Every structure is written in C-alpha cells, then in structure tokens.
C-alpha cells in the first residue's frame, strides 16, 4: 500500500469541521451564521450591519461565543491532496521513529530508578550498559520528534486551504505517544516523588507535615529514587491528588515499576480528557480543532513531560478543560454546579486550577445578560461551590488545612529558572559583595510578593476585559496562568502547558503560534533526558549531543524535498480572525 493510500483511509473524521475565527464579543465572521444557542441568548441591542454580520453592542456583552463549525462549506478547508498526504505519511513515520529511538535511549539515559530492573537483561538492557550511546539516541529522538511536529504544523496551520483531518491528527498523536508511554520516565524524577508521597499517605502519616525521607526512612525503596531536595520537603500538591494517591499507594506497595506504569495510565486518562475537550472548546472560540490539537496535545512538551514524565499537569489541564466544556454545554444550573465542582477538584489537585473558576464565571455571567449583578451572583455561587468542595475533600483526607501551606512549599525550592527567584538570589549576592550581609531570604520574600502582585493585577484586568467582551475568557485564562508561571517562585518546562493549551484553542493569532512553536521547540530540546545532572559523567554529554546532531543531519538529507517546510508562509493562509 502506497503512502497516499495509507493516508486516504483516515483523511476525514466524522463530524469534523473547519473553523474561522469568532471574536470574543460573540460576533461571527463575514458570511458565517451564529449558532442557534448563541442566537437564542443574544442580548438586546444586537443589530445587523450591511454585510449580514451580527454586531453586539458593548453593553451588555453577548452570551457564549458562536460555534465556528456553523461556517458555510466554502470556508471549510479541503482534505490534503495526494502530494501532501505523502508528506504527512513521511512526517508521521519520521516522528514515530524518533519516538521509538527516544524510548530506546530512555532505558540508559532516562530518569530510571536507582535499582534499574533492566540492567543485566539481555538485549533489552543494552542501553543501560552503554549510557553515552543511549543519551545520543535520546537526543536524536528528541530532535526527530520536535522536527516532525514542526512539519506537521505546516499541514495543520489555521487558514490553510487544505488541512490535516481530525482523524489523521488523532492517529498521529497516538503513534508518537505510545512508545513513550511504555518506556522508562524521561526528563524528570517527579514520578518517584509522587510514589514516595503516596506511600507516606498510605501509612497514615500526614504528607503535609513530613517529607518522604523522614516519614519512611532514607533506605525505603521508594525514597531511594526521590531527589535529595524533595526527601525532607512536605508535599506541594493538593489534597485530592494525595488522597487519590493514598489509595493507589496501597495497591502499588514498594513496586517502583508498577507504580510508574499505574500513575502513567492515570495521567494519560487526564490527557484524554483534554483531547476530548480541546476540539469542542476550540470550535466555540473560532479555532480549527486540528490546529488546536497540534499546538496542545501533539506538542513535544506534552509528549515529553506528560506522556513520558507523567506530570500531574495532565490531570489539572484535563479536568479544567472538560469542566469548562460541560459547563458551557449544559446551560442550566446543573452545568454551573458540575463545572464549579470539577474546577474546584482541579484546584484540589494543583492550586493553579482555582484560577479557572473566575474565567468560567465570566462565561456564565455573560450568558445571563452581562450585568454587574449577574457577575456578582455567579461569583457568589462559584465561591460557595469551591468552599463546599474543598471542605468535603479536607474532611475526607483527615489532614486538616495543611494543604493551604502547599502555596508556600515551592518557595523553599530555589531555582534560577524562575525570573523572580533568580532576581532575588542575584540581589542577595550583590548585597554580600557590597558588604551589606546576606539578605537573600529577605530579597526572595520581596520578589515573591512582587511576582504575586503582578499576577493578581493581570488576573483582575483580564477578568474585567473578558467580562466586557474584549477578550475571549479562555485566552485570558491562558495569559493569566502564563503570568503565574513566569512570575511565580518556581518555574518548570511543563508549566508552559498552563498557558499554551488554553491559548491554542482560543486564538488564531499568527504571531502567537509562531512564538509558541518556537519556544516549545527550544524548551523541549534543552531539558536533558535524565531529568537531573549527569553526575561524574558530564564529559559524555558533548559526545552524545555531537553524535545525535550528526545522525540527525544525515536523516534530514535523506528526506530533503519530501517534507513540508518547518514554518508556514503567508501565501498558504486564508485570513482568519480571533
């Protein structure tokens, strides 16, 4: 079967449609028709302009954004033609091969447990005995996956006359993610911290008072894999995440491998929730579902740090997006209650989830008429739902209000990646050089307060702009969470998903997508696959990187002229709004 025949089978998924941009104030693009739901709830003051486009007055704002999937067939992108299907086939195979090579390298250069069970196993354990080669394979796989993703973006860019279908995109995500889902963890050892904190909770010890090393002992098999910085640090995670982990811990016991695989299944379920919600929310915002999935679910940051690294951002983002979609779909009180409870559950997993309550409330307030009393009423209802949900979870856990201290735990970890923390430590160092004494901790307190103040101001401003219909609430949510990540006391690469995922489904802005793709590609490549320093073997890193670049260059030469360009051109795009 030829390459063109392979992709013809999954050319178009059922029920999928292209979208053109819909402004945040509820208007529809030229020639488009508002959905029945949006039209039924449009406020008085809406009028028709000379082009047949519904325009809504500034006060009050409109209800929900229209479904851009209602756009006429003339605006729907066509399926890929035969040459593009051949390009897609090669891109998918290139990315899948890269994922397999990365999974192979993970055995010897990943974040493997201290007692690696594959060492000594014939053939399968070979990468663990040749770590330099394993690291070269890992970096080669990273380069291949990132490059394939950029090529795929050329065929998935919003505004193209021909685009990848939803079915093709879904299958590509599975092809690239499956090898990483069964390989050892990469890029981070946080998974072992999850397992150790689960064990602490499973033994009836409050994880908010004792770290794994103190609670279980440093010779415990699960603690042996925890980085030193987290061994004596109480848990920084929400009570529901630990409560769920407590039950998993009783099933896992001391089995590290089983625990990693079980938690990875849980995180993939969270990712599947996000994949379910992303296309639906993108349609509400006037973004093509395929373009949204490319920048979010197919993103190398997602593949490397959610599928492989198994970070709980998968649960946070999955529950958050699914809750917002259900709340917008069920337009009565039930939708508000379900979404409010689920968003509170997301915050009980990781505190940034609470921010999404405010922006979902903007949707509901605008739906009710966009008056100030609507905003106040919705805020009161969501506050009651959040307090009620957190009260139930707190009582059920039996750990009291210790979860409130999770907001301060990251402050105990000093990392140069966070701009505010780096600024504080730099200020402390300058003070010592000037003979003023060591005031680093005081500087960190000041920069922390300053960072949170900036985040608060940005959040309030964007909430107001979203309420007035000047920005899509989901886009405002992404910007707010991005501000929280950048100006917070701790910053990790996977925190990019807080911002990129909501924005990917809320805007067609060409500059944002180019910038996001560039930043995600760079971040995906600079994080070492080991997830930690290559202690006593740093000299191996340059040799591995050079070997991977040489091999990658040969591969690029072999596929030259057969793949699309890395970046889209203006000539390939139709104008889109949003």
C-alpha positions in Angstrom: 0.0 0.0 0.0 1.5 3.4 -1.0 1.8 6.4 1.2 -1.1 8.1 -0.5 -3.3 5.1 0.0 -2.3 4.8 3.7 -3.5 8.3 4.5 -6.6 8.3 2.3 -8.2 5.9 4.8 -8.0 8.4 7.6 -8.5 11.6 5.5 -11.5 12.9 7.2 -13.0 12.2 10.6 -16.8 12.1 11.2 -18.4 15.3 12.1 -15.3 17.4 12.0 -15.4 20.9 10.5 -13.1 23.7 10.0 -13.4 26.9 11.9 -12.8 30.5 11.1 -12.3 33.0 13.9 -15.0 34.3 16.1 -14.4 37.5 18.1 -14.8 37.4 21.8 -17.8 39.7 21.8 -19.9 37.0 20.2 -19.9 38.3 16.6 -19.4 35.9 13.8 -17.0 36.2 10.8 -18.2 37.5 7.5 -20.6 35.2 5.8 -20.9 33.0 8.9 -24.1 32.2 10.8 -24.4 32.3 14.6 -25.3 29.0 16.3 -28.8 28.5 17.4 -27.7 28.6 21.1 -25.8 31.8 20.8 -28.6 33.5 18.8 -31.2 32.4 21.3 -29.4 34.1 24.1 -28.1 37.2 22.3 -28.8 40.3 24.3 -31.0 43.1 23.1 -29.1 45.7 21.2 -27.7 43.3 18.6 -28.1 44.6 15.1 -27.2 43.6 11.6 -24.5 45.5 9.7 -24.6 45.9 5.9 -22.6 42.7 5.4 -25.1 40.5 7.2 -22.9 40.1 10.3 -24.4 40.2 13.7 -22.9 43.0 15.8 -23.5 43.3 19.5 -23.3 46.5 21.4 -20.7 46.9 24.1 -23.2 46.7 26.9 -24.4 44.2 27.7 -22.0 41.6 26.3 -23.2 38.6 24.4 -23.6 35.2 25.8 -21.3 32.4 24.6 -19.0 32.5 21.6 -20.6 31.1 18.5 -19.7 27.7 17.2 -17.5 28.4 14.2 -18.3 25.0 12.9 -21.5 26.5 11.6 -19.5 28.4 9.0 -20.5 27.7 5.4 -18.9 25.0 3.4 -17.0 27.5 1.3 -14.9 28.3 4.4 -14.1 24.7 5.3 -10.5 23.6 4.4 -10.4 20.8 2.0 -8.6 17.5 2.7 -4.9 17.2 1.9 -4.1 16.5 -1.7 -2.0 13.5 -2.9 1.4 15.1 -2.5 0.5 16.5 0.9 -0.7 13.1 2.0 2.6 11.6 1.0 4.3 14.4 3.0 2.1 13.6 6.0 2.9 9.9 5.8 6.6 10.6 5.9 6.2 13.1 8.7 4.2 10.6 10.8 6.8 7.9 10.3 9.7 10.2 11.0 8.1 11.3 14.3 7.2 7.7 15.2 10.7 6.6 14.5 12.0 9.4 16.7 9.7 8.4 19.5 10.9 4.8 19.3 14.6 5.9 19.3 13.9 8.2 22.3 12.2 5.3 24.1 15.2 3.1 23.4 17.5 5.8 24.8 15.3 6.2 27.9 16.4 2.8 29.1 20.0 4.0 29.5 19.7 7.8 29.7 16.3 8.4 31.1 15.1 9.1 34.6 15.4 5.4 35.5 15.1 4.2 39.1 18.3 3.8 41.2 17.8 0.0 41.1 17.2 -0.2 37.4 15.5 -3.6 36.7 16.7 -3.7 33.1 20.4 -3.8 34.0 21.6 -7.2 33.2 18.7 -8.1 31.0 20.0 -9.4 27.6 19.3 -7.1 24.6 16.6 -5.0 26.3 19.1 -3.9 29.0 21.8 -3.0 26.5 21.2 0.8 26.5 21.7 0.8 30.3 25.2 -0.6 29.8 26.2 2.0 27.1 24.9 5.3 28.6 26.7 7.6 26.1 25.1 5.8 23.1 21.8 5.8 25.0 22.0 9.5 25.5 22.9 10.1 21.9 19.8 8.1 20.9 17.6 10.1 23.3 18.7 13.4 21.9 18.4 12.1 18.3 14.8 11.0 19.1 14.1 14.4 20.7 15.3 16.2 17.6 13.2 13.9 15.3 10.0 14.3 17.3 10.3 18.1 17.5 11.1 18.5 13.8 8.3 16.2 12.8 5.9 18.2 15.0 7.0 21.4 13.2 6.5 19.8 9.8 3.0 18.6 11.0 2.3 22.2 11.9 2.8 23.3 8.3 -0.1 21.0 7.4 -2.3 22.0 10.4 -1.9 25.8 10.3 -5.2 27.7 10.7 -6.3 29.4 7.5 -4.8 26.8 5.1 -7.0 25.8 2.1 -6.2 22.2 2.9 -5.6 20.8 6.3 -4.9 17.6 8.2 -8.1 15.9 9.3 -9.1 15.3 12.9 -8.7 11.5 12.4 -5.2 11.9 11.0 -4.2 14.2 13.9 -5.6 11.8 16.5 -3.7 8.8 15.0 -0.5 10.8 14.8 -0.7 11.7 18.5 -1.2 8.0 19.3 1.7 6.9 17.1 4.1 9.4 18.7 2.9 8.9 22.2 2.6 5.2 22.5 6.4 4.4 22.6 6.9 6.9 25.3 4.0 5.6 27.3 5.7 2.2 27.8 9.3 3.4 28.2 11.0 4.5 31.4 10.4 8.0 32.6 12.3 10.9 30.9 13.2 14.5 31.7 12.1 14.4 35.4 12.2 12.3 38.5 9.0 13.8 39.9 7.2 10.5 39.4 9.3 8.9 42.1 8.4 11.8 44.4 4.7 11.0 43.7 5.2 7.4 44.7 7.0 8.2 47.9 4.4 10.7 49.0 1.7 8.2 48.1 3.4 5.7 50.4 3.6 8.3 53.2 -0.2 9.0 53.0 -0.9 5.2 52.7 0.8 4.6 56.0 -1.5 7.1 57.7 1.1 9.9 58.0 0.2 13.5 57.2 2.2 14.3 54.0 1.9 18.0 54.7 4.0 17.7 57.9 6.7 15.2 57.0 8.7 14.6 53.8 9.3 11.0 52.5 12.8 10.7 53.9 11.7 11.5 57.4 8.4 9.5 57.3 9.6 6.4 55.5 13.4 6.4 56.1 16.1 7.0 53.6 16.6 3.3 53.0 13.0 2.8 51.8 12.9 1.6 48.1 10.6 4.4 47.1 12.6 7.1 48.9 15.9 6.0 47.2 14.6 7.4 43.9 13.5 10.8 45.3 15.9 13.7 44.7 17.5 15.0 47.8 15.8 18.3 47.5 12.4 16.7 48.0 13.2 14.0 50.5 12.6 16.1 53.6 10.1 18.5 52.0 6.4 18.2 52.7 4.1 17.6 49.7 3.5 20.6 47.4 0.4 19.1 45.9 -3.3 19.4 46.5 -5.3 17.2 49.0 -7.3 15.4 46.3 -4.2 14.4 44.4 -2.7 12.9 47.6 -6.0 11.4 48.7 -6.2 9.6 45.4 -2.5 8.6 45.6 -3.1 7.3 49.1 -5.4 4.6 47.6 -3.0 3.9 44.7 -0.1 3.6 47.2 -1.9 0.7 49.0 -2.1 -1.1 45.7 1.4 -0.2 44.5 3.3 -1.1 47.7 7.0 -0.9 47.1 6.9 -1.8 43.4 8.5 1.1 41.6 7.9 -0.1 38.1 4.3 -1.0 38.7 3.8 2.4 40.4 5.2 4.3 37.4 3.1 2.5 34.9 -0.1 2.8 37.0 0.4 6.6 37.5 1.2 7.0 33.8 -2.2 5.4 33.0 -3.9 7.9 35.3 -2.0 10.8 33.6 -2.9 9.6 30.1 -6.6 9.5 31.2 -6.2 13.1 32.1 -4.7 13.8 28.7 -7.6 12.0 27.0 -10.0 14.3 28.9 -8.1 17.3 27.5 -8.1 15.8 24.0 -11.9 15.4 24.3 -12.5 19.0 25.4 -9.9 20.8 23.2 -11.7 20.5 19.8 -15.1 21.4 21.3 -13.8 24.5 23.1 -11.7 25.4 20.0 -14.9 25.4 17.9 -16.6 27.7 20.4 -13.7 30.1 20.0 -13.5 30.0 16.2 -10.3 28.0 16.1 -10.0 24.9 13.9 -9.9 21.8 16.2 -6.9 20.3 14.3 -4.9 23.5 14.7 -5.7 23.5 18.5 -4.7 19.8 18.9 -1.5 20.3 17.0 -0.3 23.1 19.4 -1.6 21.3 22.6 -1.9 17.6 22.5 0.7 16.9 19.8 3.2 19.4 21.4 6.6 17.9 22.3 6.2 19.4 25.8 3.0 17.2 26.2 4.7 14.1 24.8 7.9 14.5 26.8 6.6 15.8 30.1 3.1 14.5 30.3 3.2 11.1 28.5 6.7 10.2 29.4 7.4 12.4 32.5 3.8 11.8 33.8 3.4 15.2 35.5 0.1 15.9 37.1 -0.5 18.8 34.7 -2.3 16.2 32.7 -5.0 15.9 35.4 -5.1 19.6 36.1 -5.5 20.7 32.4 -7.7 17.7 31.5 -10.2 18.3 34.3 -10.1 22.1 33.8 -10.9 22.0 30.1 -13.5 19.2 30.5 -15.3 21.1 33.2 -15.5 24.3 31.2 -16.8 22.5 28.2 -19.5 20.7 30.3 -20.4 24.0 31.9 -20.9 25.7 28.6 -22.7 22.7 27.1 -25.2 22.3 29.9 -26.7 25.8 30.0 -28.8 25.4 33.1 -27.9 25.4 36.8 -26.7 21.8 36.5 -23.9 22.9 34.2 -22.7 25.6 36.6 -22.7 23.2 39.6 -20.9 20.4 37.7 -18.3 22.8 36.3 -17.8 24.6 39.6 -17.3 21.3 41.4 -14.9 19.9 38.8 -12.9 23.1 38.6 -12.5 23.0 42.4 -11.4 19.4 42.1 -8.8 20.6 39.6 -7.6 23.1 42.2 -7.5 20.4 44.8 -5.0 18.6 42.5 -2.8 21.6 41.9 -3.6 25.1 43.1 -3.5 27.0 39.7 -6.7 25.2 38.9 -8.6 27.6 41.1 -7.9 30.4 38.7 -10.1 28.9 36.0 -13.2 29.3 38.2 -13.1 33.1 37.7 -12.9 32.8 33.9 -15.6 30.2 33.7 -17.8 32.5 35.8 -17.3 35.2 33.1 -18.9 32.9 30.5 -21.8 32.3 32.8 -22.3 35.9 33.7 -22.3 37.0 30.1 -24.8 34.2 29.3 -27.1 35.6 31.9 -27.0 39.1 30.4 -23.6 40.6 31.3 -24.9 42.9 34.0 -22.9 43.6 37.2 -25.4 41.8 39.3 -25.0 38.7 37.1 -21.3 38.8 37.7 -21.7 39.1 41.5 -24.3 36.4 41.6 -22.2 33.9 39.6 -19.1 34.7 41.7 -21.0 34.0 44.9 -22.3 30.7 43.6 -18.9 29.5 42.4 -17.3 30.6 45.7 -19.9 28.5 47.6 -19.2 25.5 45.3 -15.5 25.9 45.8 -15.7 26.2 49.6 -18.1 23.3 49.8 -16.0 21.0 47.6 -12.8 21.8 49.4 -14.5 21.3 52.8 -15.6 17.8 51.8 -12.1 16.9 50.4 -10.4 18.3 53.5 -12.6 16.4 55.9 -12.3 13.2 53.8 -8.5 13.4 53.8 -8.1 13.8 57.5 -5.1 16.1 57.1 -6.8 19.3 58.1 -5.9 22.5 56.4 -2.3 21.5 55.7 -3.0 21.9 52.0 -3.1 25.6 52.4 0.7 25.5 53.1 1.3 24.0 49.7 1.3 27.6 48.4 4.5 28.2 50.3 6.3 24.9 49.7 7.7 26.0 46.2 9.3 29.0 48.0 11.5 26.6 49.8 13.0 25.4 46.5 15.3 28.0 44.9 15.7 27.7 41.2 17.3 30.0 38.7 14.7 29.1 36.1 12.1 31.3 37.8 12.8 35.0 37.0 11.6 36.4 40.3 13.6 33.9 42.3 16.7 34.5 40.1 16.3 38.2 40.7 16.0 37.7 44.4 19.1 35.5 44.7 21.1 37.9 42.5 20.1 40.8 44.7 21.2 38.8 47.8 24.5 38.0 46.1 25.1 41.7 45.2 24.4 42.7 48.8 27.1 40.3 50.1 29.6 41.6 47.5 28.9 45.1 48.7 29.4 44.0 52.3 25.8 44.5 53.3 25.4 41.0 54.7 23.4 38.0 53.4 19.8 39.2 52.8 18.9 36.6 50.2 15.9 35.3 52.0 14.5 38.8 52.5 15.0 39.5 48.8 13.2 36.3 47.9 10.2 37.3 50.1 10.1 40.7 48.3 10.4 39.3 44.8 7.7 36.6 45.7 5.3 39.3 46.8 6.1 41.4 43.8 5.5 38.5 41.4 2.2 37.5 43.0 1.1 41.2 42.9 1.8 41.3 39.1 -0.1 38.1 38.6 -3.0 39.4 40.7 -3.2 42.6 38.7 -3.0 40.8 35.4 -5.8 38.4 36.5 -8.1 41.1 37.6 -7.5 43.2 34.5 -8.2 40.2 32.2 -11.3 39.2 34.1 -12.7 42.6 33.5 -11.7 42.7 29.9 -13.3 39.3 29.4 -16.5 40.4 31.1 -16.7 43.4 28.8 -16.3 41.1 25.8 -12.9 42.5 24.7 -11.0 39.2 25.0 -12.0 35.5 24.9 -12.2 34.2 28.5 -10.1 31.1 27.6 -7.4 33.3 26.1 -7.5 35.5 29.2 -7.1 32.3 31.3 -4.1 31.2 29.4 -2.4 34.6 29.7 -3.1 34.6 33.5 -1.7 31.1 34.0 1.3 32.0 31.9 1.9 35.1 34.1 1.5 33.0 37.2 4.1 30.5 35.9 6.6 33.2 34.8 6.3 35.4 37.9 5.9 32.6 40.4 8.7 31.5 42.7 9.2 28.2 40.8 9.2 27.5 37.0 9.5 24.2 35.2 9.3 23.4 31.5 6.0 21.7 31.8 4.4 24.8 33.3 4.3 26.1 29.7 1.2 23.9 29.2 -0.7 26.1 31.6 -0.5 28.9 29.1 -0.1 27.2 25.7 -3.1 24.8 25.9 -5.8 27.4 26.7 -4.4 29.8 24.2 -4.0 27.1 21.5 -7.8 26.7 21.4 -8.7 30.4 21.9 -6.8 32.3 19.3 -5.7 32.0 15.6 -3.1 34.8 16.0 -0.2 34.0 13.7 2.4 35.7 15.9 1.4 33.8 19.0 1.5 30.4 17.2 4.9 31.1 15.7 6.2 32.3 19.1 4.7 29.4 21.0 6.0 26.8 18.5 9.5 28.3 18.7 9.6 28.5 22.5 8.1 24.9 22.9 10.7 23.5 20.4 13.6 25.1 22.2 12.4 24.1 25.7 11.7 20.6 24.6 15.3 20.2 23.4 17.3 21.9 26.2 16.0 19.8 29.1 18.3 16.7 29.5 16.6 13.3 29.2 18.0 12.2 32.6 15.9 14.8 34.4 18.9 15.5 36.6 22.6 16.4 36.4 24.8 13.7 34.8 26.9 13.4 37.9 30.5 12.4 37.4 29.8 11.7 33.7 29.2 15.2 32.3 32.0 14.7 29.8 29.8 12.2 28.0 27.1 14.8 27.2 29.1 16.7 24.5 29.9 13.5 22.7 26.3 12.3 22.8 25.0 15.6 21.5 27.5 15.8 18.7 26.7 12.3 17.6 23.0 13.0 17.7 23.4 16.1 15.6 25.5 14.3 13.0 22.9 11.5 12.7 20.1 14.0 12.6 21.8 15.8 9.7 22.1 12.6 7.8 18.3 12.0 8.3 17.4 15.5 7.1 19.5 14.9 4.0 17.7 11.7 3.3 14.2 13.3 3.5 15.1 16.5 1.7 12.4 17.7 -0.7 9.9 15.1 0.7 8.6 17.0 3.7 6.9 20.4 4.1 8.8 23.5 5.3 9.2 24.0 9.0 7.2 27.2 9.1 4.1 28.3 7.2 4.1 31.1 4.6 1.6 33.8 4.2 0.8 32.6 0.7 -0.6 29.3 2.2 -3.1 31.0 4.5 -6.5 32.4 4.3 -7.3 35.3 6.6 -8.8 34.3 10.0 -9.9 36.4 12.8 -9.8 35.7 16.6 
